[in-house]
Amino acid sequence: GFKLYFLDRCVFNSSDLNNIEYIYSGYYNMDEIIRFSSSVGKFVGYTEFGVKQANYFNSQASYLAQGKAEKERYCKHNIDVD
């Protein structure tokens, strides 16, 4: 069978929002095909299919806004809890 999954993660060395990077990755059969990084500010594709998906997501302002907001909503919140 085939395996598709997505992973959210936060990379940080302090709870200061400027020192936090939010990364959202999509994997297919254990290969990363697409990634959103708050440091880059857009989606990047790593396979032919991933590049097509990244181009689509980057053309949609709502996807970019959501990705950028996750840094504070997801990362900052969970870092403060932990």
N, C-alpha and C positions, 0 to 999 in steps of 0.2 A: 504494500500500500504506500500511499504518499502521506507526508506529514507537513502540515502548514501550521505555523504558530507565530505569535507576536510577543515581544518582550519589551516592557517599559523598565528603564533603569535610570538611576541618578548617580552622577559622579560628582563628588564634592570633597572639600577639605575643611569646610566650615559651614555654618548655617547662614552665612551671608549670601543673599540671592545672587550676587555677582560672581561668587565662587562655585556655583552649582551649574552642572550641565545635565539637561534632560535628553535622553536618547530613547527613541522608539524604533525598534527593528522588526522587520518581517523576515521570517525564515521559511524556506521550502526545502524539504529533505536535508535539513541541517546546514544549508548554505544560506547566508544572508543575502537577500535579494533587494531589500530597500531599507533605508534608514532616514529618520528625521533626527537632527541634532539641533538643540537650541543654540549651540555655538555657531553653527553654519546658517541656521535660520530657514532651511528648506530641506526638501526630500532629495536624497541621492540614490540612484539605482546602481546595483552592482551586477546585474544580469540583463540580458536583452529585455525580458519581461519587466524587471525591476525599473529599468530606465523609462519604459513606457508608462508605468504606474507613477513614477516620480514626476514625469512631465505633466501627467494629468493632475496629480495632487498639488503640484506647484502652481498650476493655472487656476486653482480654486482658492480664493482668499479665505474662505471659511476653514479649510484644512490647515492652512498656514497659521491663521490666528489661533486655532485650537492647539496646535503643536507648541506655539510660543507660550500660551497660557498654562500649559501643563507643567512648566518649570515651577511656577508658583503654586498651582493647585495641587499637584501630585508630589513633587519633590519637597518643596519648602514645608508643606503640611506634615509629611511623614518624617522628615528630619527633625522637626520640632517635637513630634511625638516620641521618637526614639531617643 
